[in-house]
Amino acid sequence: MMPGGMDPKKMEAMMRQMGIKQQNIDAKSVIIETGTGRLIIDDPEVVQITMQGQKSFQISGNVREESSGDDIKMVMEQTGCSEEQAKDALEKSKGDIAEAIVFLTEGKE
């Protein structure tokens, strides 16, 4: 049952009457490019909702962040570490460049 005790089939019928269509999308991953890197959603549940000709998407799943190449390069230049070490430090610091540099320069890796 849906919240409020509404039957999911009745809810779907009401949405259809209002011109709202909902469709599950079979996706393996979703990648969102941001100004500072990428958000990657693994094993996502994706629902496409079409209303008045506009499409929107509802996405849920396991989210992880990847820093941009510029961030990795900056950490490498500041610490003299390898690309892999810079990536690992940025992952541990959740993309915080200063914190990643501190991890590497203080040997907290």
PyRosetta script that sets phi, psi and omega in degrees:
from pyrosetta import init, pose_from_sequence

init()
pose = pose_from_sequence("MMPGGMDPKKMEAMMRQMGIKQQNIDAKSVIIETGTGRLIIDDPEVVQITMQGQKSFQISGNVREESSGDDIKMVMEQTGCSEEQAKDALEKSKGDIAEAIVFLTEGKE")
pose.set_psi(1, 145.0)
pose.set_omega(1, 176.9)
pose.set_phi(2, -79.8)
pose.set_psi(2, 163.5)
pose.set_omega(2, 175.8)
pose.set_phi(3, -55.0)
pose.set_psi(3, 142.1)
pose.set_omega(3, -179.5)
pose.set_phi(4, 84.0)
pose.set_psi(4, 4.7)
pose.set_omega(4, 177.0)
pose.set_phi(5, 79.2)
pose.set_psi(5, 12.7)
pose.set_omega(5, -178.7)
pose.set_phi(6, -82.7)
pose.set_psi(6, 135.8)
pose.set_omega(6, 177.4)
pose.set_phi(7, -68.5)
pose.set_psi(7, 131.1)
pose.set_omega(7, -178.9)
pose.set_phi(8, -56.8)
pose.set_psi(8, -35.8)
pose.set_omega(8, 179.7)
pose.set_phi(9, -67.4)
pose.set_psi(9, -38.6)
pose.set_omega(9, 177.2)
pose.set_phi(10, -66.7)
pose.set_psi(10, -39.5)
pose.set_omega(10, 178.3)
pose.set_phi(11, -61.7)
pose.set_psi(11, -44.0)
pose.set_omega(11, 179.4)
pose.set_phi(12, -62.5)
pose.set_psi(12, -41.9)
pose.set_omega(12, 179.1)
pose.set_phi(13, -63.1)
pose.set_psi(13, -41.7)
pose.set_omega(13, 178.5)
pose.set_phi(14, -63.7)
pose.set_psi(14, -41.1)
pose.set_omega(14, 179.7)
pose.set_phi(15, -63.6)
pose.set_psi(15, -40.4)
pose.set_omega(15, 178.3)
pose.set_phi(16, -62.3)
pose.set_psi(16, -42.0)
pose.set_omega(16, 179.2)
pose.set_phi(17, -61.2)
pose.set_psi(17, -32.8)
pose.set_omega(17, 179.4)
pose.set_phi(18, -85.5)
pose.set_psi(18, 1.9)
pose.set_omega(18, 179.4)
pose.set_phi(19, 82.2)
pose.set_psi(19, 20.0)
pose.set_omega(19, 179.7)
pose.set_phi(20, -103.2)
pose.set_psi(20, 123.7)
pose.set_omega(20, 178.5)
pose.set_phi(21, -112.2)
pose.set_psi(21, 141.5)
pose.set_omega(21, -179.8)
pose.set_phi(22, -128.0)
pose.set_psi(22, 133.8)
pose.set_omega(22, -177.8)
pose.set_phi(23, -140.6)
pose.set_psi(23, 130.6)
pose.set_omega(23, 175.1)
pose.set_phi(24, -76.9)
pose.set_psi(24, 138.0)
pose.set_omega(24, 178.7)
pose.set_phi(25, -109.7)
pose.set_psi(25, 127.4)
pose.set_omega(25, 178.1)
pose.set_phi(26, -82.2)
pose.set_psi(26, 100.0)
pose.set_omega(26, -176.4)
pose.set_phi(27, -121.4)
pose.set_psi(27, 145.6)
pose.set_omega(27, 178.0)
pose.set_phi(28, -91.8)
pose.set_psi(28, -35.6)
pose.set_omega(28, 175.5)
pose.set_phi(29, -159.3)
pose.set_psi(29, 159.5)
pose.set_omega(29, 176.6)
pose.set_phi(30, -127.0)
pose.set_psi(30, 131.7)
pose.set_omega(30, -179.7)
pose.set_phi(31, -119.3)
pose.set_psi(31, 127.2)
pose.set_omega(31, 178.1)
pose.set_phi(32, -116.3)
pose.set_psi(32, 118.2)
pose.set_omega(32, 179.3)
pose.set_phi(33, -83.5)
pose.set_psi(33, 128.0)
pose.set_omega(33, 176.6)
pose.set_phi(34, -118.0)
pose.set_psi(34, 178.4)
pose.set_omega(34, 178.7)
pose.set_phi(35, -69.0)
pose.set_psi(35, -20.1)
pose.set_omega(35, -176.7)
pose.set_phi(36, -114.4)
pose.set_psi(36, 1.1)
pose.set_omega(36, -179.9)
pose.set_phi(37, 158.2)
pose.set_psi(37, -143.6)
pose.set_omega(37, -177.3)
pose.set_phi(38, -136.7)
pose.set_psi(38, 144.1)
pose.set_omega(38, 169.3)
pose.set_phi(39, -103.3)
pose.set_psi(39, 126.8)
pose.set_omega(39, -179.3)
pose.set_phi(40, -117.1)
pose.set_psi(40, 125.5)
pose.set_omega(40, -179.9)
pose.set_phi(41, -110.8)
pose.set_psi(41, 109.9)
pose.set_omega(41, -179.6)
pose.set_phi(42, -89.8)
pose.set_psi(42, 149.2)
pose.set_omega(42, -179.5)
pose.set_phi(43, 48.1)
pose.set_psi(43, 53.9)
pose.set_omega(43, -174.8)
pose.set_phi(44, -79.4)
pose.set_psi(44, 154.7)
pose.set_omega(44, 165.6)
pose.set_phi(45, -106.6)
pose.set_psi(45, 116.0)
pose.set_omega(45, -175.6)
pose.set_phi(46, -118.3)
pose.set_psi(46, 128.8)
pose.set_omega(46, 177.1)
pose.set_phi(47, -122.2)
pose.set_psi(47, 126.0)
pose.set_omega(47, 176.0)
pose.set_phi(48, -95.8)
pose.set_psi(48, 128.5)
pose.set_omega(48, -179.6)
pose.set_phi(49, -117.7)
pose.set_psi(49, 123.6)
pose.set_omega(49, 179.1)
pose.set_phi(50, -111.8)
pose.set_psi(50, 122.5)
pose.set_omega(50, -179.6)
pose.set_phi(51, -141.0)
pose.set_psi(51, 123.4)
pose.set_omega(51, -179.4)
pose.set_phi(52, 53.0)
pose.set_psi(52, 40.5)
pose.set_omega(52, 177.1)
pose.set_phi(53, 81.1)
pose.set_psi(53, -8.0)
pose.set_omega(53, 179.1)
pose.set_phi(54, -95.9)
pose.set_psi(54, 135.6)
pose.set_omega(54, 177.3)
pose.set_phi(55, -104.8)
pose.set_psi(55, 135.9)
pose.set_omega(55, 172.7)
pose.set_phi(56, -133.0)
pose.set_psi(56, 161.5)
pose.set_omega(56, -175.7)
pose.set_phi(57, -128.4)
pose.set_psi(57, 138.1)
pose.set_omega(57, 173.7)
pose.set_phi(58, -110.6)
pose.set_psi(58, 124.0)
pose.set_omega(58, -174.5)
pose.set_phi(59, -126.6)
pose.set_psi(59, 132.9)
pose.set_omega(59, 172.2)
pose.set_phi(60, -138.9)
pose.set_psi(60, 153.1)
pose.set_omega(60, -179.4)
pose.set_phi(61, 161.0)
pose.set_psi(61, -165.5)
pose.set_omega(61, -179.5)
pose.set_phi(62, -86.7)
pose.set_psi(62, 113.6)
pose.set_omega(62, -174.8)
pose.set_phi(63, -99.1)
pose.set_psi(63, 136.3)
pose.set_omega(63, 172.2)
pose.set_phi(64, -138.1)
pose.set_psi(64, 156.1)
pose.set_omega(64, -177.5)
pose.set_phi(65, -110.8)
pose.set_psi(65, 145.0)
pose.set_omega(65, 172.0)
pose.set_phi(66, -125.2)
pose.set_psi(66, 133.1)
pose.set_omega(66, 179.4)
pose.set_phi(67, -78.7)
pose.set_psi(67, 158.7)
pose.set_omega(67, 179.7)
pose.set_phi(68, -74.4)
pose.set_psi(68, 163.6)
pose.set_omega(68, 177.7)
pose.set_phi(69, -59.4)
pose.set_psi(69, -34.2)
pose.set_omega(69, 178.9)
pose.set_phi(70, -63.8)
pose.set_psi(70, -40.2)
pose.set_omega(70, 178.9)
pose.set_phi(71, -63.8)
pose.set_psi(71, -44.6)
pose.set_omega(71, -179.7)
pose.set_phi(72, -62.0)
pose.set_psi(72, -45.4)
pose.set_omega(72, -179.7)
pose.set_phi(73, -61.1)
pose.set_psi(73, -42.5)
pose.set_omega(73, -179.1)
pose.set_phi(74, -63.7)
pose.set_psi(74, -43.6)
pose.set_omega(74, 179.0)
pose.set_phi(75, -63.0)
pose.set_psi(75, -41.6)
pose.set_omega(75, 179.3)
pose.set_phi(76, -61.9)
pose.set_psi(76, -44.5)
pose.set_omega(76, -179.1)
pose.set_phi(77, -64.9)
pose.set_psi(77, -38.7)
pose.set_omega(77, -176.6)
pose.set_phi(78, -76.3)
pose.set_psi(78, -26.2)
pose.set_omega(78, -174.1)
pose.set_phi(79, -115.3)
pose.set_psi(79, -17.0)
pose.set_omega(79, -176.7)
pose.set_phi(80, 74.1)
pose.set_psi(80, 18.5)
pose.set_omega(80, -177.9)
pose.set_phi(81, -88.0)
pose.set_psi(81, 173.6)
pose.set_omega(81, 177.3)
pose.set_phi(82, -78.9)
pose.set_psi(82, 166.6)
pose.set_omega(82, 178.3)
pose.set_phi(83, -61.3)
pose.set_psi(83, -41.9)
pose.set_omega(83, 179.9)
pose.set_phi(84, -63.3)
pose.set_psi(84, -42.2)
pose.set_omega(84, 177.9)
pose.set_phi(85, -63.9)
pose.set_psi(85, -39.9)
pose.set_omega(85, 178.8)
pose.set_phi(86, -64.1)
pose.set_psi(86, -43.5)
pose.set_omega(86, 178.3)
pose.set_phi(87, -61.2)
pose.set_psi(87, -46.0)
pose.set_omega(87, -179.9)
pose.set_phi(88, -60.8)
pose.set_psi(88, -44.6)
pose.set_omega(88, -179.5)
pose.set_phi(89, -64.4)
pose.set_psi(89, -39.3)
pose.set_omega(89, 178.3)
pose.set_phi(90, -67.2)
pose.set_psi(90, -35.7)
pose.set_omega(90, 176.5)
pose.set_phi(91, -65.3)
pose.set_psi(91, -45.2)
pose.set_omega(91, -180.0)
pose.set_phi(92, -62.8)
pose.set_psi(92, -33.7)
pose.set_omega(92, -178.3)
pose.set_phi(93, -93.0)
pose.set_psi(93, 7.5)
pose.set_omega(93, 179.8)
pose.set_phi(94, 55.3)
pose.set_psi(94, 40.3)
pose.set_omega(94, 175.3)
pose.set_phi(95, 87.8)
pose.set_psi(95, 0.3)
pose.set_omega(95, 179.9)
pose.set_phi(96, -79.4)
pose.set_psi(96, 107.9)
pose.set_omega(96, -174.5)
pose.set_phi(97, -61.3)
pose.set_psi(97, -47.2)
pose.set_omega(97, -178.3)
pose.set_phi(98, -60.5)
pose.set_psi(98, -43.5)
pose.set_omega(98, -179.9)
pose.set_phi(99, -65.8)
pose.set_psi(99, -38.0)
pose.set_omega(99, 178.3)
pose.set_phi(100, -62.8)
pose.set_psi(100, -40.7)
pose.set_omega(100, 179.2)
pose.set_phi(101, -65.4)
pose.set_psi(101, -41.0)
pose.set_omega(101, 178.6)
pose.set_phi(102, -63.2)
pose.set_psi(102, -44.0)
pose.set_omega(102, 177.4)
pose.set_phi(103, -52.2)
pose.set_psi(103, -47.3)
pose.set_omega(103, -174.8)
pose.set_phi(104, -75.5)
pose.set_psi(104, -38.1)
pose.set_omega(104, -177.5)
pose.set_phi(105, -78.1)
pose.set_psi(105, -24.3)
pose.set_omega(105, 178.0)
pose.set_phi(106, -97.7)
pose.set_psi(106, 4.0)
pose.set_omega(106, 176.9)
pose.set_phi(107, 71.5)
pose.set_psi(107, 25.1)
pose.set_omega(107, -179.0)
pose.set_phi(108, -86.0)
pose.set_psi(108, 8.4)
pose.set_omega(108, -176.4)
pose.set_phi(109, -65.1)
pose.dump_pdb("model.pdb")
